[in-house]
Amino acid sequence: MSGTGKKIVDVAFKASRTIDWDGMAKLLISEEARKEFSSLRRAFDEVNSTLQTKFSQEPEPIDWEYYRKGIGSRLVDMYKEAYESISVPKYVDKVTPEYKPKFDALLVELKEAEEKSLKESERLEKEIAEVQELKKKLSTMTANEYFEKHPELKKKFDDEIRNDYWGY
């Protein structure tokens, strides 16, 4: 098997092990999405199976002597010469080097966005906890206790009262 074919099979095999099919299936809501996802998984498994079996093996060598006995050496020699003259060009990957730096930059950007998102999520969770605590205490809280936590509102109300603005 050629080096490129083996590399493709190895990548496909590793990809199949790292895909969390069950985790993705849990995220699907509609029945139609589940059907589409199921057919995608079947197609992936079929392709992966084909790659594992068909393309992961070296072709068996041709027994030229066997054919010489049955067909004749002149015709077999002609086919053997033609077979040996075939050269399959090696695959040269020109795409990966071009896009790898862009992909790596996106991964860095993704990590930064993830960190930023986690910090924002943490801040919002604290804010939700504060609001829930305030909600529990609101029925027994005095105005002074509320203004101690929110001095900017106390200042705003004091300014409105001082300026004789009552919201009418």
N, C-alpha and C positions, 0 to 999 in steps of 0.2 A: 504494500500500500504506500502511496506517496506520502511525503511529509505533510503536505497541505491537507490531504484527506483525513489523515490521522488527527491533525490538529482540530479540524472541524468536528470530528466525532468526539474528541476529548472535551471541547467547549460545549457541545450539545449535552454531553453526559453530565458535566458539572452544572450546567444551567438547570437540567431537570432535577438535580438534587437540591438546588438552592431555591427553587420556586416554591412558595408557600401556597399551594393550591387551596388547601382547606381554609387558610386565613383569608384569602381573596374571596372564596365562595361565601364566607360569612358576611361580607360587606354588601353582597348583592341583595336587592330588595324585591324586584319584580320577577315573576315567573319566566318571562321572556328572557331577561338577563341571565337567569340561571341556565336556561336551555342553551343560549349562545355560549355561555362560559363552559358548559359541559361539552359542547361540540368543539370548542377551541382546545380544551384539554385532551379530548380524544385525538384530534388532528395532531397535536404536539406529540402525544405518546406514539402515534403511528410513525411520524417522521423520525422521532428519536429511535424507535425500534429499528426502522430501516437503516438508519445511520449506523447503529450498533452492530447489526448483523451483516448487511450487504457491503458496506464501505470500510468496515474495520478489519477485513481480512485481505491478505495478499492473494492475488489470483494464482491459481494452480499453474505450474509450468506446463507448456504444451509438449506432449510426447510425440515428437516429430517422427521417430522410428516406427511408431504404431501406424501413423498415416502413410508412411513410405511403403509399408507392406501391403496395405489395402488399395492405395491409389496409384502409386508409382512415384519414383524419386524425383523425376523432372518437375512435375506439378507441385509437389510438396516443397522442393527446394525453392521454386519460384515464390510460393506463399511465405516460406520461412524468411527469404531475403526481403520481401516486402514488409513482413511483420517486424523484422529487426531494424528496418530503415525508418520506421515510424519513431519520431521523437515527440514526446508530449512536453510542451514548454512548462517550465516551473512557474507556478503562480507567484507573482511579485505583488505584495500588498502595498499599494500606493495610497489607499484611502486612510488606513489607520494612522500613519504618521501625520497626515494632514489634520485629522479630527481629534487625535489624542490630546493635544494641548488644550483645545477648546473644551473637550469633555472634562479634563482635569480641572480647568478653571471653573466650569459649572459645578463640579463636585465641591470645590472650595466655597463657592457662592452658596451652594445648597447647605453646607455645614453652618455657614454664618447665618443664613436665614433660619435654620433649625434652632440654633442657639438663641437668636433674637425672638423667635416664636415661643420657645420654652420660657424665656424670661418674661415675655408679655403674658403668657398663660399663667405663670406664677403670680404676677402682679394682679391679674384679673381674679384669680382664685382668692387672694387676700382681700381684694375689694368686695367680692361676693360674700366672704365670711364677715366682713365688717358690716355690710348692708343687712345680712341676716341677723347679726347680733343687734344692730340698731332696730330692726323690725321687732325683735323680741322685747326690747326695752322701751320701745316707743310709747306703749300705753301707760307706762308708769314714769316716764322721764319728764322732768321739768324743763321749762324753756332755758333756764340757766345751765342745766347739765348739757343740753343740746348745743347751746352757744359756746360752751367750753371746748367742745370738739370742733366747732365750726365758727371760729372768731370772725371770719370774713363776712358771714351772714349777719352776725350781731352788729358789725360796723355798718353794713348796708341798711339794716333796719333803723339803727340809731340815726344815720344820716337822713333817711326818709322822714322820720319823726321830727328831727330838728328842722328840716326844710318844709315841714307841714305838708308833705306829700303823702296822702293816704290811699293812693291807687285808684282814685275816681277819675 
